[in-house]
Amino acid sequence: MSSLKIICPNGHLGFAPLKTGSFHLGVDAGPDFIAADSGSDDIGPVPLGTDTCASPKAWQEHDLEEMLLAARRIGVPMMIGSAGDTGTNSRVDMYVDSIRKIAAKHELPPFKIGWFYSEVDKETVRAKIRSGSAIKGLDAREDLSEQELDATDRIVAMAGVHPFLKLLEEGCDVIIGGRSSDSAIFAAAALFKGYPEAQSYYLGKVLECASFCAEPYGAKETVMGEITDDFVEVTAMAPFQRCTVASVAGHAMYERSNPFHEFVAGGMLDMTDCHYDQVADKTTRVTGMEFVPAQDFRVKLEGSGKVGERFVGMAGIRDPYTIAHVDEVIAWARAQTEERFGKEGWELHYNVFGRNGVMGDMEPLKDKPGHELCVVVQGIAPTREMAEEVTMTGTRQLFYARLPDVKGTAGGVSFVLDEVLHASPAYRWTVNHTMAVDDPLELFPTHTAMID
């Protein structure tokens, strides 16, 4: 093939429904693959820890249905990575089941589906640690200890191109992936067709967030990437958007401390010498990317561990004197909670919104608070009952703070919520590390089936 075209309709499938208008324009443009990422660690550690989705199932099924019907109609493969936000085994199974139901609903002709899992058993990781193969920390974390491993509820490994390639080689028409590198989903399609690693991984990088690489800003619109042996072109499908030199280059360089290096499983995409050209009104061409293979093969692991049960409270403050002393007010409420529960075994987190707010039509007040603050209180404790009381104490005691120069009447704290609300359990990232593997596929078992 002289070139290969891939459309991406959604930078995080299901996080909000894709826009069907630009998607249908993209399908009419004759792509060779339809692909999308469906996950991110931007949603925080809770969905991974609880093995749930961050978005309604209906939104995800909406996107799956649009993509499946289009892919089967024009006869091209459909590929999804990081199923159900986290790519856990249950989310992969959920997506495979959804594909089966959608196919039955529309009486689609038979096709082959493939899927792979990404969950990693803790004992597999423990064995690596004990064998002397360090689980290396990312973002200045220390190497993973067994203590942190024990505090972890669930771990997923981030797949590269390899399980996608294997399933494509087995003739799958639809692929549902566990947790995956965003760019690998698209790069795998290009590598499968024989394109160079540098262009393939750049194609993945520029397509992974769909219309985030276009301007003006408009999420959930479709973009199309085209790859040759020499360059990558990216085109906006939405009538109001353009892929410009600025928007494409800006997207390629975001999210990293070194904006010119993108690490992928098996190597690094070097964009230092990339050159961008506006070759059409809606299209930018990119050349000059390079791929540097890694010396050893390491896979990123993500793990989440439960901290405790959580409740949330809110308080609004309008009294100028209380606003000026809000830190002292919070300190009082925290001290009252400590008096009730002691200093350990629970957590209180305060987020103050409006410190540098606006008053009426005035400009934002520099170094001065706004006329009203919203204080969000999160209380965490081992049990639901204790978490509720911790949060209620930490919220309600804002009203009773004993400030100097307040004579008699209570201050100006107006409770937006005089009761606290039960929230999802609190989790934290326990694993953000890489693990050496001998085989890129060893953590990602693949499966296939016919749907008819």
C-alpha positions in Angstrom: 0.0 0.0 0.0 1.4 3.4 -0.9 -0.4 4.9 2.1 -2.6 3.8 5.0 -5.5 5.8 6.5 -6.8 5.5 10.1 -9.6 7.5 11.6 -9.9 8.1 15.3 -13.4 9.4 16.5 -12.7 9.8 20.2 -9.6 10.4 22.3 -11.1 8.5 25.2 -13.9 6.3 23.9 -17.0 6.6 26.1 -15.7 9.4 28.3 -18.2 11.5 26.4 -20.0 10.3 23.2 -18.3 10.8 19.9 -19.7 13.4 17.5 -21.5 11.4 14.8 -21.3 14.1 12.1 -17.6 14.2 11.7 -17.3 10.5 12.3 -19.5 9.7 9.3 -17.5 12.1 7.2 -14.4 10.2 8.3 -15.9 6.9 7.4 -16.9 8.3 4.0 -13.3 9.2 3.4 -12.4 5.5 3.1 -10.2 4.6 6.0 -8.3 1.3 6.2 -8.8 1.1 10.0 -11.1 2.6 12.6 -9.5 2.8 16.0 -9.8 4.5 19.4 -8.3 4.5 22.9 -10.8 3.9 25.7 -8.7 4.6 28.8 -6.5 6.8 30.8 -4.9 7.1 34.2 -6.1 10.8 34.2 -9.3 9.5 35.7 -7.4 8.6 38.9 -6.9 5.4 40.8 -10.6 4.8 41.9 -11.9 3.0 38.8 -8.9 0.7 38.7 -9.2 -0.1 42.4 -12.9 -0.7 42.3 -12.9 -2.4 38.9 -15.5 0.0 37.6 -15.9 2.5 34.7 -15.5 6.2 35.0 -18.4 6.8 32.5 -21.9 5.5 31.9 -22.0 2.2 30.0 -24.5 3.7 27.6 -21.9 6.2 26.4 -19.4 3.5 25.8 -21.9 1.3 23.9 -22.9 4.3 21.8 -19.4 4.7 20.5 -18.8 0.9 20.1 -22.0 0.7 18.1 -21.1 3.6 15.8 -17.6 2.2 15.2 -18.7 -1.5 14.7 -21.5 -0.7 12.3 -19.2 1.5 10.2 -16.3 -0.9 10.3 -18.4 -3.8 9.2 -20.1 -1.8 6.5 -16.9 -0.7 4.8 -15.0 -3.9 5.7 -12.1 -2.6 7.7 -10.7 -3.7 11.1 -11.9 -1.9 14.3 -9.5 -1.7 17.2 -10.0 -0.5 20.8 -7.5 -0.3 23.6 -7.8 0.1 27.3 -11.4 -1.1 27.3 -13.7 0.5 29.8 -11.3 3.2 31.0 -8.9 0.9 32.9 -8.4 -2.2 30.7 -9.0 -4.6 33.5 -10.2 -8.1 32.6 -13.8 -7.4 33.5 -13.9 -4.3 31.3 -12.5 -6.3 28.4 -15.2 -8.9 28.9 -17.8 -6.2 29.1 -16.7 -4.7 25.7 -16.6 -8.1 24.1 -20.1 -8.8 25.4 -21.3 -5.5 24.0 -19.9 -6.2 20.6 -21.7 -9.6 20.6 -25.0 -7.9 21.6 -24.6 -5.1 19.0 -23.8 -7.6 16.3 -26.9 -9.6 17.2 -29.1 -6.5 17.4 -28.1 -5.5 13.8 -27.9 -9.1 12.5 -24.4 -8.4 11.2 -22.7 -11.0 9.0 -20.1 -13.3 10.8 -16.8 -11.7 11.8 -13.8 -12.7 13.9 -13.2 -10.9 17.2 -10.0 -10.9 19.2 -9.2 -9.7 22.7 -6.4 -9.6 25.2 -6.1 -9.2 28.9 -3.8 -6.9 30.8 -4.2 -7.7 34.5 -1.1 -8.9 36.4 -1.2 -11.1 39.4 0.6 -9.6 42.4 2.5 -12.8 42.9 4.0 -12.5 39.5 5.3 -9.1 40.5 6.5 -10.4 43.8 8.5 -13.1 42.1 10.2 -10.5 40.0 11.2 -8.5 43.1 12.5 -11.5 44.9 14.5 -12.7 41.9 16.4 -9.4 42.0 14.7 -7.9 38.9 13.8 -4.5 40.2 10.4 -3.0 39.5 11.7 0.5 38.6 9.7 3.6 39.7 8.5 6.3 37.3 8.2 10.0 38.1 10.8 9.9 40.9 9.2 6.9 42.7 11.4 4.4 44.5 11.6 0.9 43.2 8.5 -1.1 44.2 8.7 -2.7 47.6 6.7 -5.7 48.8 5.0 -3.5 51.3 3.6 -1.3 48.6 2.7 -4.3 46.6 0.8 -5.7 49.5 -1.1 -2.3 49.7 -2.2 -2.8 46.1 -5.6 -4.1 45.2 -5.3 -4.4 41.4 -2.5 -4.1 38.8 -2.7 -3.7 35.0 0.2 -3.8 32.6 0.3 -1.4 29.7 0.5 -3.2 26.4 2.5 -2.1 23.4 1.8 -3.0 19.8 2.5 -6.7 20.2 -0.9 -8.2 21.2 -2.6 -6.0 18.6 -0.2 -7.3 16.0 -0.7 -10.9 17.0 -4.5 -10.6 16.7 -4.2 -8.8 13.4 -2.0 -11.6 12.1 -4.7 -14.0 13.2 -7.2 -12.3 10.9 -9.3 -10.5 13.6 -11.9 -8.0 12.3 -12.5 -6.5 15.7 -9.9 -6.2 18.5 -10.7 -5.3 22.1 -7.6 -4.6 24.2 -6.8 -4.5 27.8 -4.8 -1.6 29.2 -2.7 -0.3 26.3 -0.4 2.5 25.4 -2.5 5.1 23.6 -0.2 5.3 20.6 0.3 1.5 20.2 -3.3 1.0 19.1 -2.7 3.0 15.9 1.0 2.2 15.5 0.2 -1.5 15.5 -2.1 -1.1 12.4 0.7 0.7 10.5 3.4 -1.7 11.5 1.1 -4.6 10.5 1.0 -3.1 7.0 4.8 -2.7 6.9 5.4 0.9 7.6 8.5 2.2 9.5 8.5 2.3 13.3 9.2 6.0 13.4 6.3 7.0 11.2 4.0 4.4 12.8 4.6 5.6 16.4 4.2 9.2 15.4 0.9 8.4 13.7 -0.2 6.8 17.0 0.9 9.8 19.0 -0.9 12.3 16.8 -4.1 10.3 16.6 -4.5 9.1 20.2 -6.5 12.1 21.4 -8.6 12.5 18.2 -9.5 16.1 17.6 -7.2 17.5 20.3 -4.7 17.8 17.5 -7.0 20.2 15.6 -8.1 23.8 16.1 -10.3 25.4 17.2 -10.8 23.2 20.2 -13.5 20.7 19.9 -13.5 17.4 21.7 -14.9 14.1 20.4 -14.6 15.0 16.7 -13.0 12.6 14.2 -9.5 13.1 12.7 -7.8 11.0 10.0 -4.2 10.1 9.9 -2.4 8.9 6.7 1.0 7.3 6.7 3.6 6.6 4.0 7.2 5.4 4.3 8.3 9.1 4.4 5.7 11.2 6.3 2.5 11.3 8.3 -0.4 13.6 7.5 -3.3 14.4 9.8 -6.6 15.9 8.7 -9.6 17.2 10.6 -12.9 15.8 9.6 -15.2 18.3 11.4 -16.1 21.1 9.0 -15.2 23.8 11.6 -11.8 22.3 12.5 -8.3 22.4 10.8 -5.2 20.4 11.6 -2.6 23.2 11.5 1.1 23.2 12.1 0.5 24.8 15.5 -2.2 22.4 16.6 -0.5 19.2 15.4 2.9 20.2 16.8 1.4 21.4 20.0 -0.4 18.1 20.6 2.7 16.0 19.7 4.7 17.8 22.4 2.3 17.9 25.3 2.3 15.8 28.5 6.0 15.3 28.8 8.9 17.0 30.6 10.9 16.5 27.4 8.4 17.5 24.7 10.4 15.9 21.9 10.6 12.3 23.4 7.8 9.8 23.6 8.6 6.5 25.3 6.8 3.5 24.0 7.1 -0.2 24.8 10.3 -1.2 23.1 11.9 2.2 22.4 11.5 5.9 22.1 10.0 8.2 19.5 12.4 11.1 18.9 10.6 14.2 17.5 13.5 16.6 17.9 13.9 17.0 14.1 10.3 16.8 13.1 9.2 19.3 10.4 5.6 20.4 10.0 4.1 21.7 6.7 0.6 22.9 6.0 -0.1 21.0 2.8 -3.9 21.7 2.7 -6.3 23.9 4.6 -7.3 21.1 7.0 -4.1 18.9 6.7 -0.6 19.1 8.2 2.3 16.9 7.0 5.0 15.8 9.4 8.5 14.4 8.6 11.8 13.9 10.4 10.7 11.6 13.2 13.0 8.9 14.4 12.7 5.7 16.5 15.3 4.6 19.0 15.0 0.9 20.1 15.3 0.2 23.8 18.2 -1.8 25.2 15.9 -4.0 27.3 12.1 -4.5 27.1 10.2 -3.1 30.0 6.4 -2.9 30.5 4.7 -0.1 32.5 2.6 -1.3 35.5 -0.3 0.7 37.1 -1.6 -0.3 40.5 -4.2 1.1 42.8 -4.7 0.5 46.5 -7.6 1.4 48.8 -7.1 4.1 51.4 -10.5 4.0 53.0 -14.2 5.0 52.8 -14.9 8.6 51.7 -17.5 11.3 52.3 -17.7 14.8 50.9 -19.0 18.0 52.4 -19.3 21.6 51.1 -19.5 25.0 52.8 -20.0 28.5 51.3 -18.4 31.5 53.0 -19.4 35.1 52.3 -18.4 37.0 55.5 -15.3 39.1 54.5 -13.6 38.6 57.9 -14.0 34.8 57.8 -12.8 34.8 54.2 -9.7 36.6 55.2 -9.0 34.1 57.9 -10.2 30.9 56.1 -6.9 29.1 56.8 -7.4 29.6 60.5 -11.0 28.5 60.2 -9.9 25.2 58.5 -7.2 24.7 61.2 -9.9 25.0 63.9 -12.1 22.5 62.2 -9.2 20.1 61.8 -8.3 20.5 65.5 -11.8 19.7 66.5 -11.7 16.5 64.4 -8.4 15.6 66.1 -9.9 16.1 69.5 -12.7 13.7 68.6 -10.6 11.0 66.7 -7.0 11.5 67.6 -4.3 12.4 65.2 -4.1 9.2 63.1 -6.3 6.7 61.3 -8.3 9.2 59.3 -7.7 12.0 56.7 -9.3 15.4 56.0 -8.7 17.2 52.8 -9.8 20.8 52.2 -10.0 22.5 48.8 -10.8 26.2 48.8 -12.3 27.6 45.6 -12.5 31.4 45.0 -9.4 32.7 46.8 -8.6 34.9 43.8 -12.1 35.3 42.5 -14.1 38.1 40.9 -16.6 40.6 42.4 -19.4 41.6 40.0 -18.0 43.0 36.8 -14.5 43.6 38.3 -11.3 42.0 37.0 -9.9 39.1 39.0 -8.5 40.4 42.3 -4.8 39.9 42.5 -3.6 38.7 45.9 -7.1 39.3 47.3 -9.9 36.8 47.8 -13.2 36.9 46.1 -16.4 37.8 47.8 -17.4 34.2 48.2 -15.5 31.0 48.9 -16.5 27.4 48.4 -14.8 24.9 50.7 -14.9 21.3 49.6 -14.2 18.8 52.4 -13.2 15.2 51.9 -13.1 12.9 54.9 -11.5 9.4 54.7 -11.5 6.7 57.3 -11.5 2.9 57.5 -15.2 2.5 57.9 -18.2 4.2 56.3 -19.5 5.3 59.7 -16.3 6.9 60.8 -15.7 8.6 57.4 -19.1 10.2 57.6 -18.5 11.5 61.1 -15.0 12.7 60.2 -16.3 14.6 57.2 -19.3 16.0 59.1 -17.0 17.2 61.9 -14.5 18.7 59.5 -17.3 20.5 57.6 -19.7 21.6 60.4 -16.9 22.9 62.6 -16.1 25.5 60.0 -19.2 27.2 61.3 -18.0 27.2 64.9 -14.4 28.5 64.3 -13.4 30.8 67.2 -11.8 33.8 65.5 -10.4 36.9 67.2 -12.5 40.0 66.9 -15.7 38.1 66.4 -18.2 39.2 69.2 -21.2 37.1 69.7 -23.0 36.4 66.5 -21.7 33.5 64.4 -19.6 34.4 61.3 -20.7 34.2 57.7 -20.4 30.6 56.9 -23.5 29.4 54.9 -23.7 25.7 54.4 -24.4 24.7 50.9 -24.8 21.1 52.2 -25.6 20.7 55.8 -25.3 16.9 55.3 -22.3 15.2 53.9 -22.5 13.0 50.8 -21.2 9.4 50.4 -18.6 9.3 47.7 -16.6 6.5 46.1 -13.9 4.9 48.3 -10.6 6.7 48.3 -7.7 5.0 46.4 -4.2 6.0 45.7 -1.7 5.0 43.0 0.6 2.4 44.6 2.2 1.2 41.4 3.6 3.5 38.7 6.6 1.4 37.7 8.2 -0.6 34.9 9.0 -4.3 34.9 11.4 -6.2 32.7 9.9 -9.0 30.6 11.5 -11.6 28.3 8.6 -11.8 25.9 6.5 -8.7 25.0 3.4 -10.9 25.0 3.9 -12.7 28.3 1.6 -10.4 30.3 -1.1 -10.1 27.6 -2.9 -13.4 26.8 -4.9 -13.2 23.6 -8.1 -14.9 22.6 -10.3 -15.1 19.5 -13.8 -16.2 18.6 -16.2 -16.0 15.7 -19.3 -13.9 16.1 -22.2 -15.1 13.9 
